[in-house]
Amino acid sequence: MIRISIEEILKIVENKYKAVVIAAKEARRLNVIPREKEEEEEEKENNLKPVEEALKRFVKGELKYVEGEEKK
């Protein structure tokens, strides 16, 4: 389990609820990506859940998001 503080998240986005939506969308995307056997073996070593991986990517700045483009 990784530990990411709310302060780290608030450095990137001003609203913690917006951060939750961004991370949730990425976690959902990670969860449905078809995985090959080789990738699964690598992920077993990493052993992060999709939400943890999404938060890690968010804090590292690997996720891009655009304000105001929310689908209804």
C-alpha positions in Angstrom: 0.0 0.0 0.0 1.4 3.4 -1.0 1.0 6.5 1.1 0.2 9.7 -0.7 -0.6 12.8 1.4 -3.5 15.2 0.6 -0.8 17.9 0.5 0.9 16.2 -2.4 -2.4 16.0 -4.2 -3.4 19.7 -3.5 -0.1 20.8 -5.0 -1.4 19.5 -8.4 -5.1 20.3 -8.2 -6.8 22.8 -6.0 -9.8 20.6 -5.2 -9.5 17.2 -3.5 -12.8 16.1 -5.0 -11.6 16.9 -8.5 -8.5 14.8 -7.8 -10.7 11.9 -6.7 -12.6 12.0 -10.0 -9.4 12.2 -12.0 -7.9 9.2 -10.1 -11.1 7.2 -10.3 -11.3 7.6 -14.1 -7.7 6.5 -14.5 -8.2 3.6 -12.1 -11.3 2.5 -14.2 -9.3 2.8 -17.4 -6.5 0.7 -15.8 -8.9 -1.9 -14.7 -10.4 -2.5 -18.2 -7.1 -2.5 -20.2 -6.6 -6.0 -21.6 -3.5 -7.4 -20.1 -1.1 -9.8 -21.6 0.5 -12.6 -19.5 3.9 -10.8 -19.5 2.4 -7.6 -18.2 0.5 -9.5 -15.5 3.7 -11.0 -14.2 5.3 -7.5 -14.0 2.2 -6.2 -12.2 2.4 -9.0 -9.6 5.8 -7.8 -8.7 4.4 -4.2 -8.5 1.3 -5.5 -6.6 -0.5 -2.1 -6.8 -4.3 -2.0 -7.1 -5.7 0.2 -9.9 -6.6 3.0 -7.5 -3.1 3.1 -6.0 -1.5 3.0 -9.4 -3.8 5.9 -10.6 -2.9 8.0 -7.5 0.8 7.3 -8.0 0.6 8.4 -11.7 -1.4 11.5 -10.7 1.2 12.6 -8.1 4.0 12.0 -10.6 2.3 14.2 -13.2 1.7 11.4 -15.6 -2.0 12.0 -15.9 -3.3 14.8 -18.1 -6.7 16.4 -17.5 -8.6 19.2 -19.1 -11.0 21.4 -17.0 -14.6 21.8 -18.3 -14.7 18.7 -20.5 -16.9 16.6 -18.3 -19.4 14.3 -20.2 -23.0 14.5 -19.0 
